[in-house]
Amino acid sequence: MEVLLSVMCDGDPASYIEKLNIRSDAVIVNQCDRHDDRTEMIDGLRIRIAERRERGLSRSRNLALSLAQDDICIFCDNDIRYEDDAKDKVNAAFLRHPHAGVICFFIEREERKAPIRKNEGRMGDVVRFRIFSPEIAISRKHIGDLRLNEDFGAGGKYLMGEENIFLFEAKRRKIESIYVPLRIAKTLPNESSWFKGYDRKFFHDRGAGYEAMAKNMWYPYAWQFIIRKRGLYRKEISMLEAYKAMCDGRKEYKKDTHNR
């Protein structure tokens, strides 16, 4: 297994190996003011470090994926800490599901203390919506040229949703996707780099994300979110304003893709 980690670090990116309890080979892409490539051996692990001036979380993760050498890879954030047996759990799951291109696991965090569901098996849309990127492991030989949409994610035009779009694109391509409710890590205390509250920008970008995920289901997906999350945002923005912002985001993303 190879961990794919994107960071923004002025110091030594290799310090994350111990901090995150990474116990496998890794590719670390550091978004900084340098351009450098090197490989280090740390406690018997092969750590490839690529430092780049370009910004964008999805872009750097795609670069990490292109530099990977192992078949099994897992996305990683700089605010999680792996359990000691995380690598064994991931590899064992791919042995149980040898045709899977994507397997998602459970990472415990403040807003989610238990797995999305109890049973291991094929992933449905409800799960695809609720996964966050470090829970995603992939088999490079089975996903082909599937990559993250670089318009989405921290540092991109639209600030969130890249992992969900990735999972829905895997579905469209009929890539076998499995959910395994085993905990492989916990999050560390960290302030979100993109979430600034349920403001108009949030709903604008969410609307764009739903269009990229499943445009034929945009209306039910948009309205279920507006209704289900109303208790979280009602002090910041009205339901109508939230809906209008989502429509604007959808319109802008459709224009973006049409002009390419």
N, C-alpha and C positions, 0 to 999 in steps of 0.2 A: 504494500500500500504506500502511496505517496500523498503527503499533505500539501495542498495548494493554498498558500497564505499570501494575502495582500495586506501591506502595512504602509503607513506614512511615518517614517522614522529618521530622525537626525543622527542617531547613534548607530550601534551595531545591530542590524536586523536579526543576526543569529541568536541574540539574547532571548528571542521569543521561543526558542526550542525548549529551554528549561521552564520559562514562565508558563507556557501552555501545556507542558508535559507531553510534548510530541515525542513519540517513540517509534517513528518510522522515518524513511527518507522524506525529504520535503523540497518544494520549490517556494522560495520567498521572493515576491516582487515588491520592491520598495519604491513607492512614489516619492521622489525626492528631487534635489537639484543636481544629481549626478547621473552619469551613464556608465555602468560598469557591469561586468559579468564575471562571476567566480564560483568555484565549487570548494566547499570546505567539508572535512570529515569531523564530525562531532560525536564522540562516544560511539563510533562505528556507524553512524548514520551519514548518508550522502546528502548534503544540503547545498542546493543550487541557489545562488542569490543573483537576481537580476535587478539592477537599480535603473530607474527610468525617470525622465522629466515629465513624461506624459501623465495626465491625471485621468481618473475614472476607475471606479471599483470593478465594473464589468470588464473594461478593457484590460486591466491588470490581471484579472482572473483568467481571461482568455489567453493572455500571454503565458501565465503559469501553466495552463493546460497544454499549450503548444510546446513548452519546454519539458514536460513530464516524460519520464522514461518507463515508469511502471504502467501496467494496464489499469489497475485499480487506483483511483484517486478520490480524494475527498476535499471539498472546499472548506476553508477555515477562516475564522475571524480572529482578530487580535484580543478578543475579550472572552474567550472560552478556555477551559482547562480540561483536557482529555482525562478520562479514567485510564488506569494502568493497562486495562485489557481492551481498550478501544480498537486497536489494530486487529486483535484476534476476533472480536465481534464482527467487524466489517468484513474481513476475509472469509469468515465462516458463513456469513450471509450470502456472499457471492458464490460460494461453493454449493449452498443449498439451492440457489437460483442461478444456474450457469448461463442462462440466456438473458438475464436481466442487464439492461444498459444503465438503469438508474435504481438505486436503493436508498431510501431515506430512513434515517434513524431518529432517535429522540435525544434532544439536548434540553436539560432542565434549566429553566430561567424563571424570573420573577413572575411573569404573566402566564407561565404554563408549567405546572408542577407534575403533570402526568402526561403520558403519551396521548396522542390524538385519539387513538383507538387501541384496544387490547390485542386484537388479532393480527398476526402477520399475514400479508397477502397483497394482491394487486391493489394499486393505488387508485382511489376514486377522486373526483373533482373536489370534494370537501377537504380531503387531505392535501391536494395540490395547492389549495388556497392558503393553508395554514402552516406550511413548511417555511422555515427560513434557511438561508443558504448553507450554513455550516452543517446542516443535517443531511445534505445531499452528497452521496458518493456515486461515482460513475465508473463504468467499464469503458475505457477508450475504444476498444475494438467493437463495441456494440452501439455506441452513440454516433460513430462516423464523424461527420463535420458539424454536428450540433454544438452550438456555442451560445453564450449569454448574449442577449441583445444589449449592445453598448449604449443605446439611447437611455437605458434605465439603470438605476443604482446610484449610490453616492458619487458625485462628481460628474454625472451624466445630465442630460436635459431634464429627464423625469427622475425623481429622487428615489423611487422605490418600485418593487414589483419584479425585479429582474429574475429572481429565483422561481417565482410562480409562472412567469412567461416561459422560462426554460422548461419547466415541467409540463406545461400545456403543449409546447412545441414537441416535446418527446412523445406525448400522446398522439398528436397529429401524425407524427412519423411512425407510429405504431412500435415505438421502442418499449420493450417490457419494463414496467416501472413498479417497484415493490415497496411497501411500507413495513418496516421492522420496528416494533415498539420496544427496542432495547436502548437504555440510556448509555450514551458513549461519552458524555461530557456535561459540565455545568458552565453557565456563564459567570464571568467575573464582573465586579462592579465597573460600570463604564457608562459615560454619557453618550447618547446617540449622536452620530456625526451629521444626521440629516433630519431627524424628527424634531420639529419646532412647534408642535401642536396641531390641532385639527383646524387649520386655517384654509383659506381658499387655494393656496398652492398645493396643499396636501390633497384636496379633493380633485383639483385639476389633474394632478399626476396620477391619481388613482383611476380617474376616468380614462386617461391614456393607456394605463396598464391593462384595464379590462378589455379595451379594444385590441391590444396586442395579444392578450391571452385567448379570447374567445369572442370574436366580434358578433357572431350570430346570437350569442347569449348576453349581449351587453346590457340590455334593459333589465332583465331579472337579476343579473349579478350586481348592477349598480344599485337598484332599489333595495335588494336584500341588505347590502352594506349600509346604506343610508338609514334604513329602519333599525337594523340590528345594533348599530353603533351610536344611535341617537343620544343615549345617556352620557356618552363620552364627549360629544362635541356640541351639544345644544347651547352651552353657555358662550360658545365662540362664534357659531355660525348657524343660521337657520337651515331647515331641511331643504327649502327651495333654493337657497343660495348654494348649498352644498351640491344639489343636483345640477344647477346651472354651471357650476365650476367643473363638474365631471363631464358635462356635455361639451364644454369648451376644450377640455383636455382631449376628449375623444376626437373632436373636430380637428384639433391641431395635429394630433398624431396621424390621422388619416391623410391630412394635407402633406405631412412630412413624407409618408411612405409613397404617396402618389407622385411626388416630385422627384423621386429617386430614379 
